[in-house]
Amino acid sequence: EKLNFGKLKNKTNSGTLKNPGCEDEFTLELDIKKGKINDAKFHGTGCVISTVSVSVLTEKIKGMDLENAKKLTKKDLDHLLGIEIIPTRIKCELLSLEILKRIK
């Protein structure tokens, strides 16, 4: 089972993005109150790297201010994943951060 996979009943903000050049597409749903992310879930389909990246990101950002969450970097994701992603798959890894950065 994927961590935080599904839809939020009380979402306030969301963003969807498709990875150019492949079939990865995810929606990130957030419950934000007073700038703080109370809950986060995602749904969509993608390769293992993009799926795991968005899954660990949803767990990491719970309790964070949205503006601070948007400052997370590839290095932060590498740390959360426990591995460094090879250059040819970086777009897969960073899809989750790109979605997050687009959420208002």
JOGIQUI-V355810 format. One record per residue. N is the residue number from 1. SS is DSSP state (H for helix, E for strand, - for the rest). PSI is psi in whole degrees, 0 to 359 (999 if undefined). NEAR is the number of other ideal C-beta (glycine too) atoms within 12 Angstrom. Layout:
# JOGIQUI-V355810
n->N ss->SS psi->PSI near->NEAR
n->N ss->SS psi->PSI near->NEAR
This chain:
# JOGIQUI-V355810
n->1 ss->- psi->138 near->7
n->2 ss->- psi->131 near->22
n->3 ss->- psi->127 near->20
n->4 ss->- psi->23 near->30
n->5 ss->E psi->134 near->24
n->6 ss->- psi->194 near->20
n->7 ss->- psi->145 near->19
n->8 ss->- psi->135 near->25
n->9 ss->- psi->325 near->10
n->10 ss->- psi->47 near->16
n->11 ss->- psi->143 near->24
n->12 ss->- psi->334 near->21
n->13 ss->E psi->149 near->30
n->14 ss->E psi->163 near->27
n->15 ss->E psi->146 near->29
n->16 ss->E psi->141 near->23
n->17 ss->E psi->141 near->27
n->18 ss->E psi->137 near->20
n->19 ss->- psi->118 near->29
n->20 ss->- psi->134 near->13
n->21 ss->- psi->357 near->13
n->22 ss->- psi->185 near->18
n->23 ss->- psi->4 near->16
n->24 ss->- psi->126 near->32
n->25 ss->E psi->124 near->26
n->26 ss->E psi->152 near->41
n->27 ss->E psi->131 near->32
n->28 ss->E psi->124 near->44
n->29 ss->E psi->132 near->33
n->30 ss->E psi->148 near->38
n->31 ss->E psi->105 near->27
n->32 ss->E psi->129 near->31
n->33 ss->E psi->126 near->16
n->34 ss->- psi->41 near->10
n->35 ss->- psi->355 near->18
n->36 ss->E psi->136 near->21
n->37 ss->E psi->109 near->35
n->38 ss->E psi->325 near->23
n->39 ss->E psi->156 near->28
n->40 ss->E psi->136 near->43
n->41 ss->E psi->166 near->32
n->42 ss->E psi->157 near->42
n->43 ss->E psi->158 near->25
n->44 ss->E psi->193 near->30
n->45 ss->E psi->150 near->20
n->46 ss->- psi->179 near->31
n->47 ss->- psi->172 near->24
n->48 ss->H psi->316 near->18
n->49 ss->H psi->312 near->29
n->50 ss->H psi->323 near->39
n->51 ss->H psi->312 near->31
n->52 ss->H psi->322 near->32
n->53 ss->H psi->312 near->44
n->54 ss->H psi->327 near->47
n->55 ss->H psi->310 near->33
n->56 ss->H psi->328 near->30
n->57 ss->H psi->318 near->42
n->58 ss->H psi->323 near->38
n->59 ss->H psi->318 near->26
n->60 ss->H psi->320 near->27
n->61 ss->H psi->349 near->41
n->62 ss->- psi->126 near->23
n->63 ss->- psi->351 near->20
n->64 ss->- psi->155 near->25
n->65 ss->E psi->142 near->19
n->66 ss->H psi->316 near->30
n->67 ss->H psi->323 near->17
n->68 ss->H psi->322 near->17
n->69 ss->H psi->323 near->31
n->70 ss->- psi->345 near->28
n->71 ss->- psi->356 near->15
n->72 ss->- psi->148 near->31
n->73 ss->- psi->176 near->21
n->74 ss->H psi->320 near->24
n->75 ss->H psi->320 near->16
n->76 ss->H psi->316 near->24
n->77 ss->H psi->317 near->34
n->78 ss->H psi->317 near->23
n->79 ss->H psi->316 near->17
n->80 ss->H psi->322 near->27
n->81 ss->H psi->335 near->29
n->82 ss->- psi->7 near->11
n->83 ss->- psi->161 near->16
n->84 ss->- psi->126 near->16
n->85 ss->- psi->138 near->27
n->86 ss->- psi->151 near->12
n->87 ss->H psi->324 near->11
n->88 ss->H psi->347 near->12
n->89 ss->H psi->10 near->27
n->90 ss->H psi->324 near->23
n->91 ss->H psi->324 near->26
n->92 ss->H psi->315 near->33
n->93 ss->H psi->318 near->38
n->94 ss->H psi->354 near->32
n->95 ss->H psi->317 near->43
n->96 ss->H psi->318 near->49
n->97 ss->H psi->323 near->36
n->98 ss->H psi->319 near->31
n->99 ss->H psi->312 near->37
n->100 ss->H psi->317 near->41
n->101 ss->H psi->336 near->22
n->102 ss->H psi->346 near->20
n->103 ss->- psi->130 near->30
n->104 ss->- psi->999 near->14
